[in-house]
Amino acid sequence: MANSNKSAREAKARVARMEANQALHQEQLQRRKRDNLIAFIAIAAALALAAVLALTVFSPKSDADATGTDASTSSADASAEPSTPAPSASAPVETNSPTVPKGETAQGKTFTGTLTLNGKPLGVELDGTKAPQAAAVFKSLADEGFMTGKTCHRLTNSPNFGVLQCGSLKGDGAGDPSYQWGPVENTPADGKYPAGTIAVARANTVYSNGTQFFITYEDTNLPQGDGGYTIVGKVTSGLDVVTGIAKDGIANGATDGAPNTKVTIDSFKLN
């Protein structure tokens, strides 16, 4: 009788252990599923953030945007990055502002000169054959001395996405609604902007270019879904000036924002 009771207790214990193991196994399965879901969401969020950064980084901010959020190029920032302003009433879609020079004035011409940042010169070249409208605009801005004293307000530092953006009217990234133009010209079909590229920043339409431009200090890939960004020229010497600024980093340790080193345009001269 004692042996029988012992056998019954052992059987119950085995059943209890088996049930406990099954419960533990089920709990582990649920935990793995939960962890996998969390990891998937985190990866998706990271990819979305990267896309946004890539899409918005070159967009001038809307003058009406007091929050400091960049307008989306949406394409992209792009990443990217937020609110998309309607085209300004003073510069309707597919209409240049009256003060914008005609592209014919630069057609077929090559302009060479110097862009000086913080006392350090960069040799530059603008291509009036591939981007006549953009070349005409920046030749005019250079001749008027518009860029003197302006700043480079934005720096990015991500893999395949390194740019310095300059030329904002007030130094805060906002565009000038009274000076907008198009179309987009000379954009790479593959979305690759080699190191040393000088391209034009814009907002959400192909006629929303303004006075802002960006320099890629490393090979950069940008979405081209909404037309891309006009490549107006290239840096022919002194790109190390920009890479040096990039090495100093971005405010608050960000990958997209104001450079730690304040960057001022001392002069922009073209022949």
C-alpha positions as CSV (number, residue, x, y, z in Angstrom):
1,M,0.0,0.0,0.0
2,A,2.8,2.3,0.8
3,N,4.5,1.6,-2.5
4,S,1.3,2.3,-4.3
5,N,0.9,5.7,-2.6
6,K,4.5,6.5,-3.4
7,S,4.0,5.6,-7.0
8,A,0.9,7.7,-7.2
9,R,2.8,10.7,-5.7
10,E,5.6,10.2,-8.1
11,A,3.2,10.0,-11.0
12,K,1.5,13.2,-9.9
13,A,4.9,14.9,-9.5
14,R,5.9,13.9,-13.0
15,V,2.6,15.2,-14.4
16,A,3.1,18.5,-12.5
17,R,6.6,18.9,-13.8
18,M,5.5,18.1,-17.3
19,E,2.7,20.7,-17.0
20,A,5.1,23.2,-15.6
21,N,7.6,22.6,-18.4
22,Q,4.8,23.0,-21.0
23,A,3.7,26.3,-19.4
24,L,7.3,27.5,-19.3
25,H,7.7,26.5,-23.0
26,Q,4.6,28.4,-23.9
27,E,5.7,31.5,-22.0
28,Q,9.1,31.4,-23.7
29,L,7.4,31.1,-27.1
30,Q,5.2,34.1,-26.3
31,R,8.2,36.1,-25.1
32,R,10.1,35.3,-28.3
33,K,7.2,36.4,-30.4
34,R,6.9,39.6,-28.4
35,D,10.6,40.3,-28.6
36,N,10.6,39.6,-32.4
37,L,7.7,42.0,-32.8
38,I,9.4,44.7,-30.8
39,A,12.6,44.3,-32.8
40,F,10.7,44.5,-36.1
41,I,8.9,47.7,-35.0
42,A,12.3,49.2,-34.0
43,I,13.9,48.3,-37.3
44,A,11.0,49.7,-39.2
45,A,11.1,52.9,-37.2
46,A,14.8,53.3,-37.8
47,L,14.4,52.8,-41.6
48,A,11.5,55.3,-41.6
49,L,13.6,57.9,-39.8
50,A,16.5,57.4,-42.2
51,A,14.2,57.9,-45.1
52,V,12.8,61.1,-43.6
53,L,16.3,62.5,-43.0
54,A,17.3,61.7,-46.5
55,L,14.1,63.4,-47.9
56,T,14.0,66.6,-45.9
57,V,17.6,67.7,-45.3
58,F,17.8,69.9,-48.3
59,S,14.4,71.6,-48.0
60,P,14.3,75.3,-47.0
61,K,11.9,75.9,-44.2
62,S,8.7,77.7,-44.7
63,D,8.8,81.3,-43.5
64,A,5.6,80.6,-41.7
65,D,7.1,77.7,-39.8
66,A,8.1,79.1,-36.4
67,T,8.9,75.7,-34.9
68,G,12.2,75.3,-36.8
69,T,10.9,72.2,-38.6
70,D,12.1,71.8,-42.1
71,A,9.6,71.6,-45.0
72,S,9.4,68.2,-46.6
73,T,10.7,67.7,-50.1
74,S,8.5,64.8,-50.3
75,S,9.8,63.3,-51.8
76,A,11.4,63.6,-48.3
77,D,13.1,65.5,-44.6
78,A,13.9,64.3,-45.9
79,S,13.4,62.8,-44.1
80,A,12.1,63.5,-44.0
81,E,11.4,65.8,-41.7
82,P,7.8,67.0,-41.4
83,S,5.6,69.6,-42.6
84,T,5.1,70.4,-46.3
85,P,4.3,74.0,-47.0
86,A,2.0,75.1,-49.9
87,P,3.8,76.9,-52.7
88,S,4.0,80.6,-51.9
89,A,1.3,82.8,-53.5
90,S,4.1,85.1,-54.7
91,A,5.7,82.2,-56.7
92,P,3.1,79.9,-58.1
93,V,4.0,76.4,-59.3
94,E,5.8,76.6,-62.6
95,T,6.3,80.3,-62.4
96,N,9.5,82.1,-61.6
97,S,9.6,85.2,-59.3
98,P,10.0,88.4,-61.4
99,T,13.4,89.1,-60.0
100,V,14.9,85.7,-61.0
101,P,17.4,86.0,-63.9
102,K,16.7,84.3,-67.2
103,G,18.4,81.0,-67.8
104,E,19.5,82.1,-71.3
105,T,22.0,84.4,-69.7
106,A,24.1,81.4,-68.5
107,Q,23.3,79.0,-71.3
108,G,26.4,77.3,-72.6
109,K,28.7,79.1,-70.1
110,T,31.0,77.8,-67.4
111,F,31.6,80.0,-64.4
112,T,34.6,79.5,-62.1
113,G,35.4,81.2,-58.9
114,T,35.8,81.0,-55.1
115,L,33.5,80.3,-52.2
116,T,35.2,81.4,-49.0
117,L,34.0,79.8,-45.7
118,N,35.4,81.0,-42.4
119,G,38.3,82.5,-44.2
120,K,39.1,79.4,-46.2
121,P,38.6,79.2,-50.0
122,L,37.0,76.5,-52.0
123,G,37.4,76.5,-55.8
124,V,34.0,76.2,-57.5
125,E,32.7,75.7,-61.0
126,L,29.1,76.2,-62.2
127,D,27.8,74.5,-65.3
128,G,25.6,76.7,-67.5
129,T,25.3,74.0,-70.1
130,K,23.7,71.4,-68.0
131,A,21.9,73.7,-65.5
132,P,21.5,77.1,-67.2
133,Q,18.7,78.4,-64.9
134,A,20.5,77.5,-61.7
135,A,23.8,78.8,-63.0
136,A,22.2,82.1,-64.0
137,V,20.6,82.4,-60.5
138,F,23.8,81.8,-58.6
139,K,26.0,83.9,-60.9
140,S,23.5,86.8,-60.2
141,L,23.6,86.2,-56.5
142,A,27.4,86.1,-56.5
143,D,27.6,89.3,-58.5
144,E,25.1,91.1,-56.1
145,G,27.1,90.0,-53.1
146,F,24.0,88.2,-51.7
147,M,26.0,85.4,-50.1
148,T,28.4,87.6,-48.2
149,G,27.7,87.2,-44.5
150,K,25.2,84.4,-45.0
151,T,25.7,81.2,-43.0
152,C,25.7,77.4,-43.5
153,H,23.0,76.5,-41.1
154,R,22.8,72.7,-41.6
155,L,25.1,69.8,-41.6
156,T,24.3,66.1,-41.9
157,N,26.5,63.2,-41.0
158,S,25.1,59.8,-41.8
159,P,26.3,56.9,-44.0
160,N,26.0,58.0,-47.7
161,F,24.5,61.2,-46.6
162,G,26.9,64.0,-45.8
163,V,26.1,67.6,-46.8
164,L,26.6,71.2,-45.7
165,Q,23.6,73.4,-46.6
166,C,24.1,77.2,-46.9
167,G,22.5,80.4,-48.2
168,S,19.4,80.9,-46.1
169,L,18.1,84.4,-46.2
170,K,18.1,84.9,-42.5
171,G,20.4,82.1,-41.4
172,D,17.6,80.0,-39.9
173,G,16.9,77.7,-42.9
174,A,13.8,79.6,-44.0
175,G,13.4,80.3,-47.7
176,D,12.6,83.6,-49.4
177,P,9.0,83.4,-50.7
178,S,9.6,86.3,-53.0
179,Y,12.5,84.6,-54.7
180,Q,11.5,81.1,-56.0
181,W,12.3,79.5,-59.3
182,G,12.5,76.4,-61.4
183,P,12.6,74.0,-63.1
184,V,14.8,71.3,-61.6
185,E,17.8,70.6,-63.9
186,N,20.6,68.1,-64.3
187,T,19.4,65.6,-61.7
188,P,21.1,62.1,-61.5
189,A,18.7,59.3,-62.4
190,D,20.4,57.0,-59.9
191,G,20.1,59.5,-57.0
192,K,23.9,59.6,-56.5
193,Y,25.5,63.0,-55.7
194,P,29.3,62.5,-55.6
195,A,31.5,64.2,-53.1
196,G,32.1,67.8,-54.1
197,T,28.7,68.2,-55.8
198,I,27.1,71.7,-55.5
199,A,23.3,71.3,-55.7
200,V,20.2,73.5,-55.1
201,A,18.0,73.1,-52.1
202,R,14.3,73.4,-52.6
203,A,10.9,72.7,-51.0
204,N,8.0,70.6,-52.3
205,T,7.7,71.6,-56.0
206,V,10.1,71.8,-58.9
207,Y,9.6,75.5,-58.9
208,S,10.5,76.0,-55.2
209,N,14.3,76.5,-55.6
210,G,15.6,79.6,-53.9
211,T,19.0,81.0,-52.7
212,Q,20.0,77.9,-50.7
213,F,22.5,75.3,-51.9
214,F,24.2,72.3,-50.5
215,I,27.7,70.8,-50.9
216,T,28.2,67.1,-50.5
217,Y,31.4,66.4,-48.7
218,E,31.0,62.6,-49.2
219,D,29.2,60.5,-51.8
220,T,25.5,61.0,-51.0
221,N,22.4,59.1,-52.1
222,L,19.1,61.0,-52.3
223,P,15.6,59.9,-53.3
224,Q,14.6,61.2,-56.8
225,G,10.9,60.4,-56.7
226,D,9.8,64.0,-56.9
227,G,12.4,65.2,-59.3
228,G,15.6,65.3,-57.2
229,Y,17.8,68.3,-56.8
230,T,19.6,70.4,-59.5
231,I,23.3,69.8,-59.7
232,V,24.6,73.3,-60.6
233,G,28.3,72.6,-60.3
234,K,31.1,71.2,-58.2
235,V,33.9,72.0,-55.8
236,T,37.2,71.9,-57.7
237,S,39.5,72.5,-54.7
238,G,39.3,72.9,-51.0
239,L,36.7,70.2,-50.2
240,D,38.8,69.5,-47.1
241,V,37.4,72.7,-45.7
242,V,33.9,71.2,-45.6
243,T,35.1,67.8,-44.3
244,G,36.9,69.7,-41.5
245,I,33.6,71.3,-40.6
246,A,31.9,68.0,-40.6
247,K,34.6,66.4,-38.3
248,D,33.8,69.1,-35.7
249,G,30.3,67.5,-35.5
250,I,26.8,68.6,-35.1
251,A,25.1,70.4,-32.2
252,N,23.9,68.1,-29.4
253,G,25.5,65.1,-31.0
254,A,22.8,64.8,-33.7
255,T,23.3,63.5,-37.2
256,D,21.4,66.4,-38.8
257,G,21.4,69.9,-37.5
258,A,23.4,73.0,-36.9
259,P,27.2,72.5,-37.2
260,N,29.2,72.8,-34.0
261,T,31.4,75.2,-35.9
262,K,29.5,78.3,-37.0
263,V,30.1,78.6,-40.7
264,T,29.9,82.0,-42.4
265,I,30.2,82.7,-46.1
266,D,32.9,85.5,-46.3
267,S,32.5,85.8,-50.1
268,F,31.2,84.1,-53.2
269,K,32.9,85.2,-56.4
270,L,32.4,83.9,-60.0
271,N,34.0,84.8,-63.3
